[in-house]
Amino acid sequence: MPDTILPDQIISLPRTGNGPKYKRVADAIHSAIRSGDLTEGSKLPPVRELAWSLGITPGTVARAYTVLTDAGHAVAEVGRGTFVAGGPAARPALPREYVSTPVTDGKLSLVSPQLPNMGQIALLRHAFATVGKSQPERLIHYPTRDAYRPLREAAVYWLRNVPLGHVSESEVVLVHGAQNGLGVILQAILRGNNPTILVEEMAYPGFRRAADLLRADVVGLPSDENGILPDALEKTIRRTGAQVLCTSPDVHNPTLVCTPSDRRRAIADVCRRLDIQIIEDDCYRRTDNTAPSYRILAPERTWHVASISKVLTPALRLGFAIAPRGRGPDLRQVAEHGFFGLAQPLAEVAEHILSSPDTEDIVNSIRSNMASYVRVAVNALGSYDVTWHEDVPFIWLKLPQGWRAASFCRAAEMRDIQIRSADEFALRDGRAPHAVRIAVNAQIPLKQFETAMLQLRDLLQHPPEQISV
């Protein structure tokens, strides 16, 4: 009969580490398994006994045990308890089945990034199956605010490598993707009959769409190779009375500009002096960037929005909106009055995904796979004016003399390739450069993607005799 592991042998394990309590308990037990302190077949303490010894709730320990069993590190036997499993070999590898992207009218879409399946489909299916077996009342009652706390804690852990400063789970509001988060934040900020929002002159179109829904004016800001110009920002705020700046300092969409630390500090200083709020869109993130976020530079006025769409899957429509210090209740009120929060089963699925020990490896595999497509694009188009980064699933191509963005996009579509013109990122009264954004589609074979890049290169080499206007 296996020996029971006494609570005092692991009572200090969750005292160290970061993340939600249940994650720290699970990580600590897993570490003890790897080190050999807990051997195969050893019985873990009963949930209530371990919870009492650690001074935490039984639900926290139960969740930790679920993480361990889902990962294959432990086995739960009805009526007997939970036991250490047979090691890594006991956990089946997540299948990485091929997924083809729908092709509209026979055309290859390079309009929006398409992620490869590196195991996240199996992870999602397992999470849905697990939630489907949960207690019946969780599938029939309105959820309470506390019911979402485990997912908020998992979200804080998910964002642990982003330089945000201290983030409490109470400052996180769960939203249906980053675009929904942007709208929720703007509703919490904007005041008056005719509010004004500031964006870069070339900007993510979602900023404009959110502003339109709230009947807000949008004013563009000039930028250079380092991002928004602080002097122009100050003049525009004084002229327009703008209430909020929407920006993506880590990876500007579509130009890939990354705003360096000194420029961010200058921008934060202007916003503080003129009392304007900042919305920091962090859906694309470079792993090599160490510049402080606006939430660190101006924590009293920065609203942060992120999602899992660009790094794991857009299917769940899961995003995180983080309020400035003391503004969490305002943000929660908007979300609760608007849509009463996420569906409880979706929240539980998302919690499983963010807490899985496989998720980080899957995200790293997705990044690596997408980077191989970026390199192929750069190899094909690198003799032209291309801006790129291996962490970013699109490239920005400034067109050579003889091409206009609209005519280049039409010519590409004649070859069954769909890309985005710079005009789609310009404000209605603004001017767009002669450039296009080409997104990575990693749901097609790499060779097919390379063929498309060579087709675009051939177009660049043969501009039309007459320039379209």
N, C-alpha and C positions, 0 to 999 in steps of 0.2 A: 504493500500500500504506500503511495507516495507520501512524503513528509509534507505537512502544512507549513508554509512560510509564515513565521510569526510576525505580527504587525510591527514589533519594535525593530525588525531587521530592515524595514523599508520606511520607517517613520520619518526619516530625515530626507528621503529622496525628493519629494516635491518642493522642498524648501528652496531649491536652486532652480535656475533657468528662467525663461521668459514664456509669455503666452498664457492662455486660460489655464485655470487650475487643473481641469481634467486632462489637458494636454501635457502639463508638467508631470502629473502622476503617471500617465501612459508612457511618456518619454523616459521617466526615471526607471520604471519597471523594465521597459525595453532595454535600457542601458545595462541594467543588472543581468538581464538574460544574455546580452552580448558578452559581458565580462565573465560569465560563468557563475556569478553569485546565485543566480536562479537557474537551476538545471532543468532539462527536459523532464516533464512529468510532475514537477513540483506543483503543489496546490497553492493557489493564491488565497489570501485571507477572505473570509466572507465580506460582502460589501459593507454591511453595517459596522462590522468590527473594525475594518480598516478606516472607515469614515470617522468613527469615534476616536480612534488613535491619532488621526491626522487633524482632527478638528474641522472637518469639512462635511458637506452634506452627502448622504448616501447616493443621491442622484449624480453627484460629481464623480464619485468612484465608479458607479455603474457606467457612466459615459466613457470613462477611461478604459474600463474593461472591454467595452464595445469597440473602441478604437483598436485595442490589442487583438481582439478576435477577428475583426474585419481585416486586419493586416496579416493575419495568420500567425501571430506571435503567441496566441493563447487559444485554448479550446474550452468552450463552455458546455458542460454536460448537465442536463436537467436532473435535479435532485442530488447531484454530487458536488457541483461547484465549478470553479474555473481553474484550468491547469496550464502550465507552460507547454507550448507546442514544441514540435520537433525542429524548430529553427527555420532559416530562410527557405529551405527546400520545401517546407510545408505550404508556402504561399505560392499559388499558381501565378505565372506571369500574365500580365494583362495583355490581351490580344490587340494587335495594331492592324486592324482590317483596313483595306483601302476604301476610301470614300471619294466618289467622283462628284464634282460640282455640276449642278445643272447648267446646261449651255442654252442660252436664249437665242432662238432662230439661228442656231449653228455658230454663234459668235462666242469667243473666249473672253470671259469677263476679267479684266484687270482693273476694275473700278474700285472695289473694296478688298482689303486683305482677306484671304481664305486660309484658315489654319489647317495643317495636316492632322490626322488622327494619330497620336503617339501613345494611345492608351486611355485617353479621356472618355471615349465612348463606353468602354467596359467599366470604367470608374463610375460613370453616370448611371449605367444600367444597374450596377450593384447597389448604388445609393438609393435608386428608386425602389428596387426590390426590398431593401432593408426597411425603408420608410413604409412601404406597403404592409409590412408585418407589425407595424407599431401599434400601440394601444388604440382601440377603436375610438375612444373619446377625442383623440387628437385629430381625427378625420371628420368630426361632426360638430365641434364646438367652435365658437369664436376664440381665437388665441388671445392671451393676455400679453401685456408689454413684457413681463418677465419671461414669457415663453420664447421670446426672440433673443434673450440675453446670451445664450450659448453661441448663437451665430454672430452676434456683435463682438463677443470675445474672440471668436475664431477670425473675424475680419481684422481685429487689431493685430492678431498674430500674423495674419497674411501680409499685413502692411509693415511688418517689423523692420524690413530692410530699407524702407523709404525714409529719408531724413525729414521726419515730421515733428520731432520733439515728442514730448509726452502726449499720448493719446489715451483717453479713457473710453471704455465701451459706451458710457452714457453720452459721449459726444458724437457717436456714430449713428447715422440713420440709414436703414437699409432701403434701397430703392430699386426700381426696375431698370437697371442699366444707367450709364452715365448721363444720357440725355434726359431721362426722367429726373435724375439727381440735380442736373443743372436747372431744370424748371422749378423743382422744389426749393432750391436755394434762392433763386431769384424771387420767388413768391415771399420768402422770409425777409428779403432785403428791401425790395423796391417800395417806394412810398410816393404818394402824390398822383396827379392825373396824367402827367407826361414825363415819366422817368427816362433817363438816358443811360445807355450801356456803352462802354468803350471796348473795342477789340482792335487787333492789328488790322491794317488795311487789307492784307490777305489773311483770312482766318477760317477756321473750321465752320462750315455752314450751320451746324447745330446751334451756335451762339445766336445767329440771326433768327432761326426758327423759334427758339425759345423766347426771344425778345418779341417777335411778332405775336405770339400767343398771349403775351402779357401787355400788348399795345405799348411797347417801349421803343424809343428811338435808338438807333445804333449809329455810332460815330467811329470812323476808322482812325487809327494812329499810325504815323510813319515809323518805320523800323530800319535798322541796318543789319549788318552781319552778326550783331550781338543781341538783337531783339529790339524791343520798344525803346524809343529815344526819350529819356526822362524829361528833357526840356519841353518837348512837344506834348508829352503827357500832362505836365503842369499847365501849360497854356490851354490845352483842350478842356481840362477839368474846370479851370476858371471861366472859360468861355461858355461851356454847356451846362455846368452844374451837375455833371454826371455823378451817379451814385455808386457805380460798380465798374471794375475793370475785369474782363474775362480774358484769361491768357493761358497758354500752355508753355511754360518756360523750359521744360525738360526736352520736349520734342515738339517744335512748332509744326502744326499741320496746315499747309502742305510742304513748307520749305525745309524742314528738318533743322532749323536754327535752334541751337541750345544756348539759352541766356546764361552767361557766366556769373560768378558770385558777385563781383563788384557792380555789375549792371543791375542785378536783382536788388542789391542793397539800395542803390540809388532810386529804383522804382518804388521799393517799399517805403523809403523816406518820403517821397512825394505823396504817396497815398496816405501816409500817417499825418503829414502836415495839413493836407487838404481834406482829411476825414472821408476817404473813399474806401469802399470795401473791395476785396480782391477775391475772385473765384479762380482757383488754380485747377485746371483740367490736367489730370495725370494719367490718362488712359494709355498713352504710349510712354514707356520709360526706358531710358538707357541704363544698362547695368553698370556702366563705367563712370557715370556722372556722380560726383560727390558734392555738387553745389547745394547749399541749404535751400530748402523749400521756403516759399513765402510764409508758410505756417510757422516756421522757425523765426523768420525775420520780422514778421508782423502777426504774431499769434492772436492778437486781439481783434483782427479784422479779416483774417484769411479763412475762406471756405474751400475745402479740398474735396474734389470729386474723382473717383476712380472706379474701375470695374474689372471683371475678369474676362471681358469679351475679347480683348486683343491678345491675351496671353494664354487662355485656356479654352473657353468656348463662349460664343455669343448666344447660344441657345437658351441658357437659363435666364437671361436678361437680369443679371445680378450686379448691382452697383453699390457703392458706399459714398455717402455724403457726410463730411465731417465738419462740424460747426466750430467757430472760434470759441475760445474760453468763455463760458457763461452763456453761450447762445444755443446750447443743445436743446433746451425746452422749446425755443422758437421754431427750430427746424423740425422737431418731433411733432409739434402741433400742426404744421403745414402738411406733413406726410399723413398724420392720422386723420385730419379733416379731409384730405384729398382722396386717399385710397385705403385707409385703415391698415396699412402695412402689407407686407408680403403674405401670400397664402402660406399657412403653416406647413403643409407638406413640402412646398418649395423651399421654405427656410430650413427644414430638416435635411433635405437633399443637399442644399448648399453647405450646411454645416458638415455633413459627411465628406463632401468634396474638399473643403478647405482644411479639414482635420486629418485627412488620409495621409499616411507616410509616403504614398506613391505620388502625390500631387506635385511636390517640388521637382522630382525627377522628370515627370511628364512635362512640366513647364520648361525645364532646361532642354529637354529633347525637342520640344516645339521650337524654341528659340534657335537651337542649333540647325534644325531642318530649314527653318525660314531663312537663316543666314546663308545657307548654301544657294538658295534661289537668288538672294540679293547679289551674291558674288557673281553668279551667272549673268545677271542683268548688267552689272558693272563691267564685266569682261566684254560684253557685246557692245555696250554703249559708252564705255569709258573715254573714248576719244572726243566725246562731246562734253558739254558743261553739265555734269551730273553731280547732284548732292545726294549722299547716301550714308548709311551707317548699318552695320550688320544686325543691330538690335531692332531696327525700324523696318517694318514690312512694306515699305514703299520707297520709291526714289523720286526725286524732283529733277526734271530734265528741262533746261532752258534751251529753246529751239534755235538752231542756227539761222543765219540770214536766208530769207526766201520762204520761211514757214511762218504761218500764224497758227495759234493754238487751235482755233476752230477747224481750220482746213486740215491740220495734221490729224486731229481726232477723226474727221470724216474719212481721210485717206486710210487711217488705221482700221476703221470699221469696214471699209471696202475689202480689207484683208482679213475680216472676221476677228478683229481684236478691238476690244472696248477699253478705253482709258479715259481719264478725267482732264478736262481743260482747266487752265488756271482761272478762267472766267467763273467757274463754279465756286471759287473760294473768295472772289472779290465782292465788295459791297455793291449794292445796286447802283450807286452813283460814283463808284470807284473805277479805277483803271487797272487792268490785269496785265502782267507781263506775258510775253510770248513763251509760254511754258506749259508743261503737262505733268500730272502726277500718275505714275505707273505703280500699281499695287502688286504685291506678290500673291500669286494663286498657287499655294502648295498642295492643292487637292488634285492637281494634274501631274503627270510624270515630269521630272526635271527636264528631260529632253524636249518635251512638247513646249515647255516654258521657254527653253533656250531658242527653239525655232521661232517663237513669237518675238523674242528680243532681236533676233537676226532680221526678221521682217521689218521691225521698226527701224533698225539701223539702215536697212536698204532704203526705206522712205526718207530718212534724214539725208542720205547721200544723193537723193534725186528730188530736190524741191521743185515745185511747179514753176513753169516759165513765167506765169503771171501771178502776182501776190494777191490772194483773196482779201477782201476787206469786209 
